[in-house]
Amino acid sequence: MRIKGPYRIKFLLVLFFIPIYYSVTAQSLQDIQKLRADDLSDVQIEQLIKRAEASGMNEQQLIAVARERGLPMSEISKLQRRISSLRSGGGAAATSTPNGSSQTRQIAGGEVDSIFEGLEPQDPFANLTPRQKQIFGYTLFYNKELNFNPSLNIPTPPSYIIGGGDQLLIDVYGASQQSYELVVNPEGNIFIPNIGPIQVGGASVAAASARIKTALLQIYSGLAGTDPNTFMELRLGNIRTVSVALVGELNRPGNYKLPSFASPFNALFAAGGPNENGSFRHIQLYRDNQLFIEIDIYDFLVKGELTTTSTLRDNDVIIVPPVRNRVEVVGPVRREGLFEVKPGENLSDLIGYAGGFKADAYKERITLTRVTETERKVVDVDAENFEDFVPQDGDSYRVGQIRDRFVNRVQISGALMRPGTFSLHAGMTVRELIEKAQGLREDAFLNRATLYRMQADFSLEIIPLNLEEIINGEGKDVELQREDVLYIASIYDIREEYFVKISGEVNNPGSFPFGENMTVADLVLRSGGFKESASASQIEIARRVKSDQEGKLAEIILIDVDRDLKLDGESAQLRLRPFDHVIVRRSPGFQREKLVRVEGEVNYPGEYAISRANERISDLLNRAGGINQFAYIKGATLIRRNEFYDAPSERDIETKNLSSVRRNILRSNSGRSEFDEILLENINEEVEEKDVEQTDVDGNLISDDFRKKTLESFVKRDSVQIEIKTMEMVGIDLAAILQNPGGPNDLILQEGDVLSIPKELQTVRMRGEVLYPTSARYREKSSFKDYISRAGGFTSRSHRGRSYVVYANGDVERTKKFLFINVYPSMEPGAEIIVPKKPERQPISVQGWVGLATSLATLVILIDRLGTN
């Protein structure tokens, strides 16, 4: 393609990003060595595992490869832990070959490197030292995020100098058609068939194109004339490589082979750019043993300009000398760091390299710390001298910040339409400030406002104001000063918040905001109405007593309210006052059903509701159809809740029932009516409310969990070790109950009781300090010791005199003594023998024996003296 027009800057920018073809190998291995397991996310670890599995590697081989590539052992251990953690948490599973072997195919080195690709730290400059990051321009040559993929889709530059090894593509088109692919030989010639050699080496593309066109006129006469019918185009095919030497203060100095399109910037990228001591502004390019050009990287970094448009040639030498003048800029500038200064540049140029001042920078003066021949000194540079001040090597420039204060700020807060911060102008008064805040709110307290003023010594002065007089023009308006703060209180800020409280048998007891002319009926309605158990009569109002000197704590008022929330007579005229406490009592005749359960050998087992307060066990058995022929009467037990049982509250029961109603409505297959939808909405609101029922002495709500924990801590405080049981067995004599219903053995039932009547029992259990705790078949004439013998006998630590028997009905009988002889309890089917352990006794120490002997001796001496007297 023919290129017309001058050599444009666009081409130079594209040329700057041409990939560098140098002989250094890829950096993937260095990336593996710098890998940090703690810096990798779980997603990256999973990506690593999947890549390894896709390559046919298992976990052991992956770790082995990482070790071979130079990953430190400490990081290998962390990586193994991370992989194991992911696998145990349901991550990728171990990979094996189809035959179950851990052997995998041979993996190529490039494929191994691709597994670790992209796992380096996310910060492209993570491995740079803090000082390297400070050097302006250093990261340009260290940015791994820059992509240098090959791109040959660029037009042939007319100014490109042709050399040996370049491939020239010559296209002849028009009246004649011909194409030539010619390679420039080391002497700089190309050979065109039927024409001969043409010298193009050392010529530009434009000059070579003219020479070739002149030579082709011998064959294609149509190329000549003002109106040619044949045309020619010269293009570059494969470009040659050039050898360039990079020496001096570089990160990777050496000889590099680069494409002939490469510029000095490309070579600097290949060598990693200048190191910490290298100059960024005096880079020298030598050609034919002479200084060809001096390159300033700052021109590109600051202005986007390339110092040179020349491409590299064979045997070019690039030298990076040590830095000459380097200074430091810190403070509120756009980019802090270390900058290199050329001779003739001033402080303004340096500030330009730093990106200029930030908005909060103090621009009138810069403080300089300079190194002299013997010591350091501080120099203040004013803004008018920036253009004339010349930086020197080692200077440190510190830019200050503006003061964090306002020159014309006043503030107003409180009961206003738009409180906030406003600008102060000369002569501004309190009234004008209120008008700027769009006036007072209706609840503003006008009798007194507070103006906080900062005095010259930063102490605080409080100035009270009468706003009502200032607004009405009756009082003197106060002129404001800088940093004044005006606070206007609300009438609600200076009084206690008014509320009323309702408790007892209402749906949502609690405290509610007080309103003028509020009645008891209004408060009941606000609390969700009466419960079914509520008594609408004798509602009690407890009212605070403010100034009683006779010891009266509260004024009690009794009123009646209809269940339809209608008030009659004096009750209709009664209005609630702030802090009134309305108590709705439970109706005397209301009783919630209480359930008991019968289990075992009865004709109709199951749950039964207690029908009356004095219902007994015999009544329950009659309702259950009596016992059947398989019942073992002596083994009947009554299981009863104790004081540790955490019984559900009425709210819990109500919530459970409402949840059941909701489930049944949602489960219905017959469709839902509008009534069902309204009911569902009400149930959802009721069920989602937090279940709190009681308050402590300060009125704070206490949940059931808190009460349970308090009870448990109380029990543990009174006894060191105790097992808290919520249900206990009560020993009953069912035979006596059946013979004499209503007698002393016939207990009155309580809510939650479980009457259990088992089948005939045929075993006896032995537990505790016996050699072989077990269960044995019951024998009618076997004694306590016979069953102990079946368990292997007592152990050496058994406390025989404390042994006891727990019978099937829950009764307990202990071992008794008669003249140092143990009288053991009798045995029945289903009984359980418990043999406790002897308490451990601590032997008396030597000090104890000495103390005992001393006490006895003292006692003997005392008795002797008493006898003598």
WONORTA-V374856 format. One record per pair of residues at least 4 apart in sequence whose ideal C-beta (glycine too) atoms are under 6 Angstrom apart, sorted by the first residue. I is the first residue (numbers start at 0). GAP is how many residues later the second one is. Records with the same first field share a line. If there is no record, write none. Layout:
I: GAP / GAP
//
This chain:
0: 154
1: 231
2: 152 / 155
6: 152
11: 294 / 297
13: 140
14: 246 / 248
15: 249
17: 243
18: 129 / 131
19: 246 / 249 / 250
20: 238
21: 234 / 248
27: 85
28: 40
30: 89
31: 37 / 39 / 84
32: 37
34: 36 / 84
36: 38 / 41 / 42 / 45
38: 82
39: 4 / 5
43: 75
44: 37 / 41
48: 43
50: 64
51: 5 / 10 / 63
52: 42
54: 52 / 56
55: 48 / 49
56: 4 / 5 / 47
57: 36 / 37 / 44
62: 13
64: 47
65: 5
66: 9
70: 4 / 5
85: 5
86: 4
95: 4
96: 4
106: 4 / 5
120: 5
123: 19 / 20 / 21
124: 14
127: 4 / 5
131: 6
133: 203 / 204
134: 203
135: 201 / 203
136: 143 / 160 / 164
138: 4
140: 128 / 131 / 132
155: 49 / 79 / 80
157: 47 / 48
158: 45
159: 45
160: 43
161: 4 / 22 / 38 / 41 / 46
162: 38 / 77
163: 20 / 22
164: 75
165: 18 / 74
166: 16 / 70 / 71
167: 14
168: 12 / 66 / 68
169: 10 / 64
170: 8 / 62
171: 4 / 6 / 60
172: 4 / 58
173: 55 / 56 / 57
174: 47 / 54 / 55
175: 44 / 54
181: 8
183: 6 / 17
184: 4
187: 11 / 13
188: 8 / 10
189: 8 / 10
190: 6
194: 20 / 23
197: 13 / 14 / 17
199: 8
202: 4 / 5
208: 25
212: 10 / 19
215: 4
216: 6 / 7
219: 10
221: 6 / 7 / 8
222: 5 / 7
238: 20 / 21
239: 20
240: 16 / 18
241: 16 / 18 / 70 / 71 / 72
242: 14 / 71
243: 12 / 14 / 23 / 68 / 72
244: 10 / 72
245: 4 / 7 / 21 / 25 / 72
246: 6 / 72
247: 71 / 72 / 73
248: 25 / 26 / 28 / 29 / 71 / 73
249: 21 / 70
250: 21 / 24
251: 19 / 20
255: 14
257: 4
260: 50
261: 4 / 50
262: 48
263: 21 / 31
266: 51
267: 5
273: 4 / 6 / 46
276: 45
277: 42
278: 42 / 44
279: 17 / 60
280: 15 / 17 / 59 / 61
281: 39
282: 12 / 37
283: 7 / 10 / 35
284: 7 / 8 / 33
285: 5 / 31
286: 5 / 29
292: 15
294: 12
295: 11
297: 4
298: 4 / 6 / 8
311: 4
322: 17
324: 16 / 68
325: 12 / 14
326: 12 / 14 / 64 / 68
327: 10 / 68
328: 4 / 7 / 25 / 68
329: 6 / 68
330: 67 / 68
331: 26 / 28 / 29 / 67 / 69
332: 21 / 24 / 66
333: 21 / 22
334: 19 / 20
338: 14
340: 4 / 50
344: 4
345: 41 / 43 / 44
346: 39 / 42
347: 38 / 39
349: 41
356: 4 / 6
359: 41 / 42
360: 38
361: 38 / 39 / 40
363: 19
364: 15 / 17
365: 15 / 31 / 33
366: 31
367: 11 / 13 / 27 / 29
368: 9 / 27
369: 7 / 9 / 25
370: 5 / 23
371: 5
380: 4 / 8
384: 4
390: 4
407: 15 / 16
408: 12
409: 12 / 14 / 70 / 74
410: 10 / 74
411: 7 / 21 / 25 / 74
412: 6 / 74
413: 73 / 74 / 75
414: 26 / 28 / 29 / 73 / 75
415: 21 / 24
416: 21 / 22
417: 19 / 20
418: 18
421: 14
423: 4 / 58
427: 4 / 52
428: 48 / 50
429: 40 / 47 / 48
430: 39 / 46
439: 4
442: 47 / 48
443: 44
444: 44 / 46
445: 21 / 22
447: 16
448: 16 / 18 / 39
449: 37
450: 12 / 14 / 35
451: 33
452: 8 / 31
453: 29
454: 4 / 6
465: 9
466: 4
468: 5 / 6
469: 5 / 7
479: 4
488: 4 / 5
497: 16 / 80
498: 12 / 14 / 15
499: 12 / 14 / 23 / 76 / 80
500: 10 / 80
501: 4 / 7 / 21 / 25 / 80
502: 6 / 80
503: 79 / 80
504: 26 / 28 / 29 / 79 / 81
505: 21 / 78
506: 21 / 22
507: 19 / 20
511: 14
513: 64
516: 58
517: 4 / 58
519: 41 / 62
520: 40 / 44 / 46
522: 59
529: 4
532: 53 / 54 / 57
533: 50
534: 50 / 52
535: 25 / 27
536: 23
537: 20
538: 20 / 22 / 45
539: 18 / 43
540: 16 / 39 / 41
541: 12 / 39
542: 12 / 37
543: 35
544: 7 / 9 / 10
547: 4
558: 12
561: 4
566: 4 / 5
567: 4
575: 4
585: 4
592: 16
593: 16 / 157
594: 12 / 14
595: 12 / 153 / 157
596: 10 / 157
597: 4 / 7 / 26 / 157
598: 6 / 157
599: 156 / 157 / 158
600: 26 / 27 / 29 / 30 / 156 / 158
601: 22 / 25
602: 22 / 25
603: 20 / 21
607: 15
609: 5 / 139
610: 4
613: 134
614: 4 / 134
615: 130 / 132
616: 120 / 129 / 130
617: 119 / 123 / 128
620: 5
626: 4 / 130
629: 129
630: 126
631: 126 / 127 / 128 / 129
632: 101 / 102
634: 123 / 126 / 173 / 174 / 195
635: 98 / 121 / 173
636: 92 / 119 / 172 / 173
637: 92 / 94 / 117
638: 88 / 90 / 115
639: 90 / 113
640: 4 / 86 / 111
641: 86
643: 80 / 82
644: 81
645: 62
647: 4 / 5
648: 44
650: 40
654: 32
657: 25 / 28 / 29
658: 28
661: 21
662: 4
664: 11 / 15
671: 4 / 5
682: 4
691: 9 / 11
693: 8
694: 4 / 5 / 6
695: 4 / 6
701: 4 / 5
728: 81
729: 80
730: 78 / 79 / 80
731: 77
732: 12
735: 9
736: 8 / 9
740: 5
741: 4
748: 4
760: 47 / 68 / 69
761: 16 / 67
762: 12 / 15
763: 12 / 14 / 23 / 67
764: 10 / 67
765: 4 / 7 / 21 / 25 / 67
766: 6 / 67
767: 66 / 67 / 68
768: 26 / 28 / 29 / 66 / 68
769: 21 / 65
770: 21 / 22 / 24
771: 19 / 20
773: 17
775: 11 / 14
777: 51
781: 4
783: 40
793: 4
796: 40 / 41
797: 37
798: 37 / 39
799: 22
800: 14 / 21
801: 34
802: 12 / 32
803: 8 / 10 / 30
804: 8 / 20 / 26 / 28
805: 6 / 26
806: 4 / 21 / 24
807: 22
812: 12
814: 7 / 9
815: 7
817: 5
826: 4
843: 4 / 5
//
